[in-house]
């Protein structure tokens, strides 16, 4: 299968690298020709743009910074969509927009899948990131070998749109974790606690989280480099707030988080690294929240391994029964021995 990949940024470049490293026939495209050149030097093919890529490839993956960018790309490649073509959206995007674009692809006779990722750039780099896949089951099964190369744990979330909703939710939770970690670290420093000891206390306790075990490390190092910026956080938590508003849920924490990041962007700029939201508290207290021994950037300590489909809790038994029934129906009838 020939795979196209559009968007070679912080996340997309690492995901595309997993495909290339594992022997996929890969064509790449990005507005930055230097990024394309690096992949071509490693064995990937270049293309003139999205239309040509869809003509030449069986499946085209987009991993772009905004719904508007995805729309431009998909609308450009639509004329080349045929019955054997698949569009795979790996961006964090809006449910309504991904449904709209998927409908355009399906109307052309092709297939569409949304498959956003979660787990950080360091895990995207090793193929160990989690993937949410929203699409019909046949398309999911057709592309599962590709998904289990791109990621370690792959969850089929249901129809188009469901993966985007869940992905936005996880980014909302990650942002909430980041803000509480910032407040905890600054408060412990102000209370006279050693920050190395504080980090370990948080890590081994009920207060730990994935965000603490990753982003707190680069905060304490001082690099604050998690390859994610404040404008992207604002986009994601804004999408979560939109979902809540549409569902009539009167959230209390979410609007405050939006206000905090609006303030962070006003102070430090939209492209400031997202963990530097802690600078608001550092400036307010005059404290330096750094400590020795922490890495400047995260590196995945899990070896790369083939991924697998995750079955939702409580559904594994029914799924196993259905698979067994399907296998039994596929077996030829056994002849009845003569008496």
N, C-alpha and C positions, 0 to 999 in steps of 0.2 A: 504494500500500500504506500502510495506517495502522499506525504504529509506536507502541507504548507503552514508556515508560522509567521504571523504578522504582529510585530510589537516585541522588540528585543531589549526592553528596559530592565529595571532591577529584578522583576519577577519573571517576565517573559523570556529574557535571555537565559536565565537559569533553567527554566522548563524546556526551552528549545534545546539547550545543551544536553539534557537528559536523553532526548530523542536521538540526537546526533551521536552521543557516546554509546548508545545501545544499538547502533547500526541501522536506524531508520533512514529511508530515502527522504531527505529533508530539503525543502526550499524555503528561504527566509526573505522577509522584507521589513524594512524600517525606514523612517524618514531620515535617520542618521546613517549615511553610507559607510561610516567607519565601523559601526556595529555589524552591518551586513558583511563587510570585508573580513572581519574576524571569523565569522562563521564559514564563509567561502574558503578561507585558508585552511579550515579544519575539515572540509569536504562537503559542505552544504552547497546548494545551488542558489543563485540569485534570480530575480525576476524583475520585470518592468513595473509591476504593480499588482493590486488585488485582482483585477480582471484576468490578467494573464496567469496568475497563480491558481485561481479557481479552474481555469481551462486545463492547466497542466497537472493538477493534483486531485487525489480522491477525496481528501478532507483538508479543510483550511481552518486553522486555529487562530483566533484573535485574542490578544492580551494587551489591552489598551487602557489609557488613563481615565477615560470618561465615556459615558453613553453616547455623547455626540461624536466622538472619534470612531466608535464602533459603527454607528449609523452610516457615517461617510464611507467606511470601508465596505460594509455589507452591501450598501446600495450600489457601489461601483462594481462589485463582483457578481451581482444578481444575474446579468444576462448570460453568464457562463454556467449557471446552476442547472444541472440536469438530474435525472432520476438516481444516478449513482453517486451524487456528490453530497458531502456533509459539511455543514458549518458548525464549528465548535467554539463557543464563546467562553473564554477563561477570565475575562475581566470581571471586576466587581461592578455590577451595574443595576439599573432599575428594573424591577419586575415587569412593569408595563412596557418598557422599551424593548426588553429582550423578547417578550411575547410578540410585539409588533414585528420585529425584525425576523423572528423565527417564522411567523406567518408568511412573510414575503418569500422566504427561502422555500417553505413547504408548498406555496402556491406555484412556484416554478418547477415543482416535482422533486425537489431535493429533501434532505433530512436536516434537522437542526438539534443541537444539544447545547445546553449551558453547563459549564463545568468549572466554576470558580474554585480557587484553592485557599487553604488555610493552614498556617503553621510557620510562617516566616520565610524570608529569603534563604536562610541557611539550610532549611529543609527542602526548599525548591531546588537548591543546588545539587542535592544528593538523590533526588527522586523519592524522598521520604515524606513529602508533604501530603496533607489530606485533600481529597477532592470530593466535591458535591456535584452530582450529575443529575440534571433535570431533562427528561426526554422520554419518549416511548421506550418500552422495554426492548424491542428488536434493535433499535439504534444503539441503546446502551450496550447490549451484548456484542454487537458488531464492533464497537469501539473499545470494549473493555481491555483488550491486550495493549492498546495505546495508553489508556488511562492508567493501567497498572505499571506502566513504565514511567509515566510522568509522576505518579504518586504512589505512596505506600498503602493508604487506606482509602477506598473508594466507596462512597455511599450513593446509591440510587435514591433520589429524594422524591421522585414522582414526575409529574408532567412539567413542561417548560414553565419557568417562573418560580417553582418551589426552591430550586437551588439558590437563586438570587436572594430570595427572602431569608433563607437560613444563613447564607454567607454574610449578609448585612447584619443579622442578629449576632453572629460570632464576633464580627468586628466591633459592634457596640459593646459586647461584654469585654473584649480585649481592651478597649479604651477605658471602660470603667475600672478595670484592673490596673491599668497604667496610672490613672489619676489617684487611686487609693494607695498604690505603692509609693507615688511621689509624696503624698501627704504623710504616709507612715515613716518614710526615710527622713524627711525634714523634721518631723516631730521628734523622732528618736534622737537625731543629732542635737536638736534644741534642748532635749532633756538630759544630754550628757552621755548618751550611750555610744559605744564604739560601733561604727557602721559595718565593719566586717562581721562582728558578732551579731548585729542586727540582721544582716542579710541571712546568716545561717539560721537564726531563730525563726525568721519568716519562712525559710525554705523547708525546715523540718516540721513545721506546725500546720494546723488547720488553716492558717492564713496564707498558705502558699498558692501559687498559680503558675500556669505556663508563662504568663507575662512576667511575673516576678523572677522566675528562673532564667529568663532571657534578657528582657529589657532592663531590669534592675542592675544587671551586670554591666551593661554598657553605660548606664547612668553613673554608676559608681566609678567606672573607668574614666569618665569625663568625655569620651568620644561622642556618646549619645547616638551612635551610628547603628540604626536598625534598618537602614535603607527604606524608610517610610517617612513621609513628610506631613506637615500639619494640614495642608490643603486636602490631602487624600483622606485624612482622618475626618475632617469636616464634611467631606462628601459622604463618607460611609455612615457617620452617625446622623447626618441629615436624612439619608435614605431610610434609616431605621425610624427616625421620628415621623417621616412621611407615612410609613407603614402603620405606625401606631395611630396617627391622626385619621387615616382612612378607615381604620378598624374601630375608631371611637374609644381608644384606650387613653385615659387621662394620666399620662406619665408625669413623674415628678423629677426623677434623676436625669433623664435624657435631656430635657431643655437646659438644665444647668450645665451639663457637659458641652452642649452646643455653645453656650455663652462663654465657657472657659476657653474653648478653642478659638472662638471668634476673637477673644481678647489676646490669646497667644499669637494669632496671626497678625493682629494689629500691632503688637509689640515687636515681633521677631521676623515677620514675613511669612508668606504662604509656603515657601520651599524650605523653611526651617525643619530640621529633623524632629519628628513627633515626640521623642522622649524629652526634648528640651522644653516641654511644657513645664517641667520642674523649675525652670529658670524664674517663673513667676513667683514661686515660693522662696527660691534662693535670694532673689532681689528684695523680697519683702522682709526677710529675716537677716540678710547679710551673711548667711551660712553657705559654706562650700560643701556640696554633697558629693564628695569623691572619697575613694579609699583605695589602698594599694592592692594589687594582685588580681584585678579583674581584667578581662579581655577587652580590646578596643572594638571588636566585632564578633558576632556569634559564628561558630563553626559547628556543624552537625556532628555529634559524636557517635551517631548510629551508622553502621555500615550500610551502604546501599543494598537494598533487597527488593525482590519482585513484590509488587503490590498485590492486593486482594480486595474482593468486595466485602464490605461491612454490612451485615444484616441487622436491622434495628432490633433492639432488645424486645423480646416477647414475640417476635415474628419468625425466629429461626426454625422453630418446629413446624409451623404451617408451610414455610418455604420448602423445607426438606421433604415434607409429605407431597407437595405439589410436584417437586422434581422427580421423586420416586414414581409418582403416578404417570408423569410424562414419559419417563424411561420405560415403564412397563408397557405403555401403549405403543411405544416405538418398536418393541421387540416383536418379531414374527411369531404367530401362533404356533405352539408346539403340537405336533401330530398326536392324536389319541391312539394309543396302542391297541391293536386288534385283540379281541378276547379269544 
